[in-house]
Amino acid sequence: MHLVPGVLLLALLAAAVPVAAQQAGGADPDDPADPQRRFEEVVVTATLEDERVSDVPVTVQTFDREEIEESGAMTVTEFLSERGVAFFSTWTPAQTSINIRGGASDGQGRDFRSQVVVLINGRRAGTANISKLGLHDVERIEVLRGPGGLVYGSQALGGVINLITKDGLRSPGANVRISGGSWGQVETVAQYGASVGRFDYFVSAHGGRRGDYEAGAGAVESPMRNTAYQQGGGMVALGYTPNAFQRVTFTARTDGMYDAGFRGSSWDWDNVEDRTNQSFDFIYSGETRSGRASWEVQSSYFRDLDDFRWGAEIFGSGNPGVDLDHNRRRQTGFFLRGLTNVELGGANSIQVGVDQQWWQLRSTRMREPLPGRTASQVGPFDNNSDSRNFGVFVEDVQRVLDDRLILRGGVRFDGGRHQIRETPNRPNLVERAANYDAVTYRVGATVKPIEELAVRFNVQT
């Protein structure tokens, strides 16, 4: 039975490819590609389709590259917190939790425990900790406030944050920047994007550091020890636009915070952590010459790592602690999605999406004793586990009164399986598996009495 989702997904992908081939075959090979046709300033996060902000039935905040570059912010956390997007709790330079409309991310940024979904180019980033995701390679940020279960699954309770990365078409030219700030802060960025015929590319590298910060006059401790960090990352984006109706992109990226201080509740001065995130994305999108049908196929892989080198010389009980408590958590995942949108006539269109996701979580933990002491070994913070999820959704959109009234309704089904695996230093752990399913829906309307005013109605789970 568990093979059925994969078969359905492959069937959808197989259906899209012949249509694309047919359209490509009918195109004039001498027609130049028109990049601007594919990259208009529109919202994509709300529905996974290019739509004007005034047309979607949900609240979406958008921030473009110009606003990002003019902000002076060094991190995604800093940029979004300056704009009141959500309530942010920054525990360390490398860790931030998010709360949007009552939905919160996990305190350690674990994606599988988050009620706020963080995306990179429309797919799950593998983490809800935006501190480890770099800002320099981001072309645009879109924030969906409120539930987004129809498109992104039942876990998207509070909202969705989508980071859309740069490429050679949207970000041509060279950009080299060196900046500095208080507490020994230094940051360097080098980027270059260009197009060569039907091909385009974008390469980027960035790095920086900051020392311990000062708390100001009258502080008991200044500078605040063990608040320093280093950060770095890079990205390569390759694109191919064979004609005005199709595009293929490949993106490889890495971001991370390194040797970030973690004082903890006990004000420990030598605890540090590395938090990194890497991914590969392949996207093929296209549409018919008439524009009445479009499709997109996306395949992604991510690797998310949290490496904690903590310690506690004295436990809360007063007993001698450990010199090092090294917990290493690694999550990897593979994502596959097929999406199609067809205009049925009479200003009515239907969108169908199918996605399959696989996750694997592995953790280790090792304690080193204080000199002259012994240390007992305990299990890691998270049990090892394997998960998979299959989702399918359909949404119908009806436009009437010359697009002054837009009605839409959709439903999504998710089904998956979560398995607990053997975990180091947990001899009594029972390996077990559980199936789950969920149904989410959206019913909405957008009314535009005049072009400059849009009134939205939306019920979504």
C-alpha positions as CSV (number, residue, x, y, z in Angstrom):
1,M,0.0,0.0,0.0
2,H,2.8,2.4,0.7
3,L,3.9,2.3,-2.9
4,V,0.7,4.0,-4.1
5,P,1.8,7.6,-3.3
6,G,5.0,7.1,-5.2
7,V,3.2,5.7,-8.2
8,L,0.7,8.6,-8.2
9,L,3.6,11.1,-8.0
10,L,5.5,9.5,-10.9
11,A,2.4,9.4,-13.0
12,L,1.9,13.1,-12.5
13,L,5.5,13.8,-13.4
14,A,5.3,11.5,-16.4
15,A,2.2,13.4,-17.6
16,A,3.9,16.7,-17.3
17,V,7.0,15.8,-19.4
18,P,5.2,14.9,-22.6
19,V,3.1,18.1,-22.5
20,A,6.3,20.0,-22.0
21,A,8.0,18.2,-24.9
22,Q,5.0,18.9,-27.1
23,Q,5.2,22.6,-26.4
24,A,8.9,22.7,-26.9
25,G,8.6,20.9,-30.2
26,G,6.2,23.6,-31.5
27,A,8.3,26.5,-30.4
28,D,10.5,28.4,-32.8
29,P,14.1,27.6,-31.7
30,D,15.2,31.1,-32.8
31,D,12.8,32.9,-30.5
32,P,14.8,34.4,-27.6
33,A,13.8,33.6,-24.1
34,D,12.0,36.3,-22.2
35,P,13.2,36.1,-18.6
36,Q,11.0,39.0,-17.4
37,R,7.9,37.0,-18.4
38,R,8.8,34.4,-15.8
39,F,10.0,36.7,-13.0
40,E,7.3,39.3,-12.5
41,E,7.0,40.9,-9.0
42,V,4.2,38.6,-7.8
43,V,3.4,36.4,-4.8
44,V,4.0,32.7,-5.1
45,T,4.0,31.4,-1.5
46,A,0.2,31.7,-0.9
47,T,-0.8,29.4,-3.7
48,L,2.4,28.1,-5.4
49,E,1.2,30.1,-8.5
50,D,2.2,33.6,-9.6
51,E,-0.6,35.8,-8.3
52,R,-0.9,39.5,-7.4
53,V,-1.0,40.2,-3.7
54,S,-4.4,41.7,-4.1
55,D,-5.8,38.5,-5.6
56,V,-4.8,36.0,-2.9
57,P,-7.2,35.5,0.1
58,V,-4.5,35.4,2.8
59,T,-2.2,37.9,4.4
60,V,1.2,37.9,2.8
61,Q,4.1,40.2,3.5
62,T,6.8,40.6,0.8
63,F,10.3,42.0,0.9
64,D,12.3,42.4,-2.3
65,R,16.1,42.5,-2.8
66,E,16.2,46.3,-2.8
67,E,14.7,46.4,0.7
68,I,16.9,43.6,1.9
69,E,20.1,45.3,0.7
70,E,19.1,48.8,2.0
71,S,18.3,47.4,5.5
72,G,21.9,46.8,6.6
73,A,20.8,43.6,8.4
74,M,23.3,40.9,8.7
75,T,21.0,37.9,9.2
76,V,17.5,36.8,8.3
77,T,16.6,37.0,11.9
78,E,17.7,40.6,12.2
79,F,15.9,41.6,9.0
80,L,12.6,40.1,9.9
81,S,12.6,41.2,13.5
82,E,13.2,44.8,12.4
83,R,9.9,44.6,10.4
84,G,7.7,43.0,13.1
85,V,7.0,39.9,11.1
86,A,6.7,37.7,14.1
87,F,7.8,37.4,17.7
88,F,11.4,36.2,17.8
89,S,13.3,34.7,20.7
90,T,17.1,34.6,20.1
91,W,18.7,32.2,22.5
92,T,22.2,32.3,21.0
93,P,23.7,34.0,17.9
94,A,23.0,30.7,16.1
95,Q,19.4,30.0,17.3
96,T,16.1,31.8,17.0
97,S,12.6,30.6,17.6
98,I,9.5,32.1,15.9
99,N,5.9,32.7,16.9
100,I,3.3,33.8,14.3
101,R,-0.3,34.0,15.3
102,G,0.1,31.6,18.2
103,G,2.0,29.0,16.2
104,A,5.6,28.5,17.4
105,S,8.7,26.9,16.1
106,D,10.6,24.4,18.2
107,G,13.0,26.0,20.7
108,Q,16.0,24.3,19.0
109,G,14.7,24.9,15.5
110,R,13.8,21.3,14.8
111,D,11.7,21.3,11.6
112,F,9.7,18.2,12.6
113,R,8.4,19.9,15.8
114,S,7.7,23.3,14.3
115,Q,4.3,24.9,13.8
116,V,5.8,27.6,11.6
117,V,7.2,26.2,8.3
118,V,10.4,27.7,6.9
119,L,10.9,27.2,3.1
120,I,13.7,27.7,0.6
121,N,12.5,28.2,-2.9
122,G,9.1,26.8,-1.9
123,R,10.2,23.6,-0.3
124,R,10.9,22.9,3.4
125,A,14.3,24.0,4.5
126,G,14.8,21.2,6.9
127,T,15.0,23.6,9.8
128,A,12.8,26.3,11.4
129,N,15.9,28.0,12.8
130,I,16.4,31.0,10.5
131,S,19.6,32.1,12.3
132,K,21.5,29.4,10.4
133,L,20.1,30.6,7.0
134,G,22.1,33.3,5.3
135,L,20.5,36.6,4.1
136,H,23.1,37.5,1.3
137,D,21.8,35.0,-1.3
138,V,18.1,35.8,-0.8
139,E,16.4,37.6,-3.6
140,R,13.0,37.9,-1.9
141,I,11.2,36.9,1.3
142,E,7.5,36.2,1.5
143,V,5.7,35.6,4.8
144,L,2.3,34.0,4.9
145,R,0.6,34.8,8.2
146,G,-1.8,32.2,9.4
147,P,-2.4,28.6,8.5
148,G,-1.0,27.3,5.2
149,G,-2.1,23.7,5.4
150,L,-3.6,23.4,2.0
151,V,-0.3,23.9,0.2
152,Y,2.3,23.0,2.8
153,G,0.6,20.4,5.0
154,S,-1.1,20.3,8.4
155,Q,2.0,21.3,10.2
156,A,1.8,24.9,8.9
157,L,-0.3,26.2,11.7
158,G,1.0,29.7,12.5
159,G,2.5,30.7,9.1
160,V,5.0,30.2,6.4
161,I,8.3,32.0,5.7
162,N,9.7,31.5,2.2
163,L,13.2,32.5,1.3
164,I,13.6,32.8,-2.5
165,T,17.2,32.7,-3.6
166,K,19.1,34.7,-6.3
167,D,20.0,33.5,-9.8
168,G,21.8,34.9,-12.8
169,L,18.6,36.4,-14.4
170,R,17.3,38.3,-11.4
171,S,20.7,39.3,-9.9
172,P,23.2,40.0,-12.8
173,G,26.5,41.7,-12.3
174,A,29.2,41.7,-9.6
175,N,28.7,42.5,-5.9
176,V,31.7,42.7,-3.5
177,R,31.2,44.1,-0.1
178,I,33.3,44.3,3.1
179,S,31.6,45.8,6.2
180,G,32.4,46.1,9.9
181,G,30.7,47.0,13.1
182,S,30.9,47.0,16.9
183,W,32.5,44.3,18.9
184,G,34.9,43.3,16.2
185,Q,32.2,42.5,13.6
186,V,33.5,41.9,10.1
187,E,31.6,40.6,7.1
188,T,32.6,39.9,3.5
189,V,30.4,39.1,0.5
190,A,31.4,38.3,-3.1
191,Q,28.8,37.5,-5.7
192,Y,28.6,37.4,-9.5
193,G,25.7,36.6,-11.9
194,A,25.4,36.6,-15.6
195,S,23.7,35.2,-18.7
196,V,25.3,33.6,-21.7
197,G,22.8,32.9,-24.4
198,R,20.1,30.7,-23.0
199,F,22.2,29.8,-19.9
200,D,22.6,31.9,-16.7
201,Y,24.6,31.4,-13.6
202,F,25.1,32.9,-10.1
203,V,27.9,32.2,-7.7
204,S,28.3,33.6,-4.2
205,A,30.4,33.3,-1.1
206,H,30.2,35.1,2.2
207,G,31.7,34.9,5.7
208,G,32.0,36.9,8.9
209,R,32.5,37.1,12.6
210,R,31.6,39.0,15.7
211,G,33.2,39.1,19.1
212,D,31.6,39.1,22.5
213,Y,29.2,42.0,22.8
214,E,29.2,44.7,25.4
215,A,26.1,45.1,27.6
216,G,26.5,48.9,28.2
217,A,27.2,51.1,31.2
218,G,26.3,49.7,34.6
219,A,26.4,46.0,33.4
220,V,27.6,43.4,35.9
221,E,29.6,41.8,33.1
222,S,30.9,43.6,30.0
223,P,31.7,42.3,27.5
224,M,29.4,39.4,27.8
225,R,31.7,36.4,27.6
226,N,30.9,33.6,25.1
227,T,28.5,35.6,22.9
228,A,30.8,35.6,19.8
229,Y,30.2,33.7,16.6
230,Q,31.4,33.1,13.1
231,Q,29.3,32.5,10.0
232,G,29.8,31.5,6.4
233,G,28.2,30.1,3.3
234,G,28.0,30.1,-0.4
235,M,25.7,29.2,-3.4
236,V,25.9,28.2,-7.0
237,A,22.7,28.6,-9.2
238,L,22.6,27.4,-12.8
239,G,19.7,28.1,-15.1
240,Y,18.7,27.2,-18.6
241,T,15.8,28.9,-20.5
242,P,15.3,27.1,-23.8
243,N,12.4,29.4,-24.8
244,A,9.9,31.8,-23.4
245,F,7.7,29.0,-22.0
246,Q,10.2,26.7,-20.1
247,R,12.9,27.0,-17.5
248,V,15.3,24.6,-15.7
249,T,17.3,25.6,-12.6
250,F,19.7,23.9,-10.3
251,T,20.8,25.4,-7.0
252,A,23.4,24.2,-4.5
253,R,23.9,26.2,-1.3
254,T,25.4,26.0,2.2
255,D,24.9,28.2,5.2
256,G,25.9,28.0,8.8
257,M,26.9,29.5,12.1
258,Y,30.2,28.2,13.7
259,D,31.7,28.3,17.1
260,A,28.7,30.3,18.3
261,G,28.7,30.9,22.1
262,F,26.0,29.3,24.2
263,R,25.9,30.6,27.7
264,G,22.9,28.5,28.7
265,S,20.9,29.0,31.9
266,S,24.1,28.5,34.0
267,W,26.2,31.1,32.2
268,D,28.7,28.7,30.9
269,W,31.7,30.4,29.2
270,D,33.1,27.6,27.0
271,N,30.0,26.1,25.5
272,V,29.9,26.5,21.7
273,E,27.8,25.1,18.8
274,D,27.8,24.7,15.0
275,R,24.5,24.9,13.2
276,T,24.6,24.3,9.4
277,N,22.2,23.7,6.5
278,Q,23.0,22.5,3.0
279,S,20.7,21.7,0.1
280,F,20.4,20.9,-3.6
281,D,17.4,21.9,-5.7
282,F,16.3,21.0,-9.2
283,I,13.2,22.8,-10.7
284,Y,11.7,22.4,-14.1
285,S,8.8,24.7,-14.9
286,G,6.8,25.5,-18.1
287,E,3.6,26.6,-19.6
288,T,1.7,26.2,-22.9
289,R,1.9,28.9,-25.6
290,S,-1.6,30.0,-24.8
291,G,-0.8,30.2,-21.1
292,R,-3.9,28.1,-20.2
293,A,-1.8,25.4,-18.6
294,S,1.4,25.4,-16.5
295,W,3.4,22.9,-14.6
296,E,6.3,22.6,-12.3
297,V,8.4,19.6,-11.1
298,Q,10.7,20.1,-8.1
299,S,13.2,17.7,-6.5
300,S,15.3,18.7,-3.5
301,Y,17.7,17.2,-1.0
302,F,18.8,18.8,2.3
303,R,21.2,18.1,5.1
304,D,20.7,19.9,8.4
305,L,23.3,19.6,11.3
306,D,23.3,20.8,14.9
307,D,26.6,20.1,16.6
308,F,26.5,21.1,20.3
309,R,29.8,21.1,22.3
310,W,28.4,21.9,25.6
311,G,29.4,21.2,29.2
312,A,28.3,21.7,32.8
313,E,31.0,21.6,35.4
314,I,28.3,21.5,38.1
315,F,24.8,20.0,37.5
316,G,21.7,21.8,38.9
317,S,21.6,19.2,41.7
318,G,25.0,20.4,42.9
319,N,26.8,17.2,41.9
320,P,30.0,17.4,39.8
321,G,29.2,17.7,36.1
322,V,31.0,16.9,32.9
323,D,33.7,18.7,31.0
324,L,32.1,18.1,27.6
325,D,28.6,17.0,26.6
326,H,28.8,16.6,22.8
327,N,25.4,16.1,21.1
328,R,25.3,15.8,17.3
329,R,22.0,15.8,15.5
330,R,21.8,15.3,11.7
331,Q,18.6,15.4,9.7
332,T,18.5,14.6,6.0
333,G,15.6,14.7,3.6
334,F,14.4,14.3,0.1
335,F,11.5,16.1,-1.4
336,L,9.6,15.6,-4.7
337,R,6.7,17.6,-5.9
338,G,4.6,17.9,-9.1
339,L,2.3,20.8,-9.7
340,T,-0.1,21.7,-12.5
341,N,-2.6,24.5,-13.1
342,V,-5.2,24.4,-15.9
343,E,-7.7,27.0,-17.0
344,L,-10.9,25.2,-17.6
345,G,-12.8,28.0,-19.3
346,G,-15.3,30.5,-18.0
347,A,-12.6,32.2,-15.9
348,N,-12.3,29.0,-13.9
349,S,-9.0,27.2,-13.1
350,I,-8.0,24.2,-11.1
351,Q,-4.6,23.5,-9.4
352,V,-3.5,20.0,-8.5
353,G,-0.3,19.3,-6.5
354,V,1.3,16.1,-5.3
355,D,4.3,15.8,-3.1
356,Q,6.3,13.1,-1.4
357,Q,8.9,13.7,1.4
358,W,11.3,11.4,3.2
359,W,13.3,12.3,6.4
360,Q,16.0,10.6,8.4
361,L,17.1,11.8,11.8
362,R,20.3,10.5,13.4
363,S,21.8,11.6,16.7
364,T,24.9,10.8,18.8
365,R,25.9,12.0,22.3
366,M,29.2,11.6,24.2
367,R,30.2,12.9,27.6
368,E,33.7,13.6,28.7
369,P,34.4,13.7,32.5
370,L,36.1,16.4,34.5
371,P,39.7,15.6,35.4
372,G,39.7,12.9,38.1
373,R,36.0,12.1,37.6
374,T,33.9,9.7,35.7
375,A,31.0,10.5,33.3
376,S,27.9,8.4,32.7
377,Q,26.7,8.2,29.1
378,V,23.1,9.1,28.3
379,G,21.0,9.1,25.2
380,P,21.0,12.1,22.8
381,F,18.4,14.8,22.8
382,D,16.4,13.1,20.0
383,N,15.6,9.5,19.2
384,N,16.7,8.3,15.8
385,S,13.8,8.1,13.4
386,D,12.7,7.7,9.8
387,S,9.6,9.4,8.4
388,R,7.8,9.8,5.1
389,N,4.8,11.8,4.1
390,F,2.6,11.8,1.0
391,G,0.4,14.8,0.2
392,V,-2.1,15.7,-2.5
393,F,-4.2,18.8,-2.8
394,V,-6.6,20.3,-5.3
395,E,-8.0,23.9,-5.4
396,D,-10.5,25.4,-7.7
397,V,-10.6,29.2,-8.4
398,Q,-13.5,31.1,-10.0
399,R,-13.1,34.7,-11.2
400,V,-16.2,36.7,-11.9
401,L,-17.2,40.4,-12.5
402,D,-14.0,41.0,-14.4
403,D,-11.8,39.7,-11.6
404,R,-13.4,41.9,-9.0
405,L,-14.6,38.8,-7.2
406,I,-12.4,35.8,-6.8
407,L,-13.7,32.7,-5.1
408,R,-11.6,29.6,-4.2
409,G,-11.9,26.4,-2.3
410,G,-9.5,23.5,-1.9
411,V,-8.7,20.4,0.1
412,R,-5.6,18.5,1.0
413,F,-4.9,15.0,2.2
414,D,-1.7,14.0,4.0
415,G,-0.7,10.5,5.0
416,G,2.6,9.3,6.4
417,R,4.5,7.0,8.7
418,H,6.9,7.7,11.5
419,Q,9.3,5.1,12.8
420,I,11.5,5.2,15.9
421,R,14.9,3.6,15.3
422,E,17.6,2.2,17.6
423,T,19.3,5.1,19.3
424,P,22.8,5.2,21.1
425,N,22.7,4.9,24.9
426,R,19.0,4.1,25.0
427,P,19.0,0.3,25.6
428,N,15.3,0.2,26.7
429,L,14.0,2.2,23.7
430,V,11.3,0.3,21.9
431,E,11.5,0.6,18.2
432,R,8.0,1.2,16.9
433,A,6.1,2.8,14.0
434,A,2.9,4.7,13.6
435,N,0.8,5.8,10.7
436,Y,-1.0,9.1,10.5
437,D,-3.2,11.1,8.2
438,A,-4.7,14.6,8.1
439,V,-7.2,16.6,6.0
440,T,-6.8,20.3,5.6
441,Y,-8.9,22.8,3.6
442,R,-9.2,26.4,2.4
443,V,-12.2,28.4,1.5
444,G,-11.7,32.0,0.5
445,A,-12.8,35.0,-1.4
446,T,-11.3,38.3,-2.6
447,V,-13.6,41.3,-3.3
448,K,-12.2,44.3,-5.1
449,P,-14.9,47.1,-5.2
450,I,-12.2,49.3,-6.8
451,E,-8.8,48.5,-8.2
452,E,-6.9,50.0,-5.2
453,L,-8.9,48.2,-2.5
454,A,-9.1,44.4,-1.8
455,V,-11.2,42.8,0.9
456,R,-10.3,39.3,1.8
457,F,-12.3,36.5,3.4
458,N,-10.5,33.3,4.3
459,V,-11.1,30.1,6.3
460,Q,-8.1,27.8,6.4
461,T,-6.7,24.9,8.4
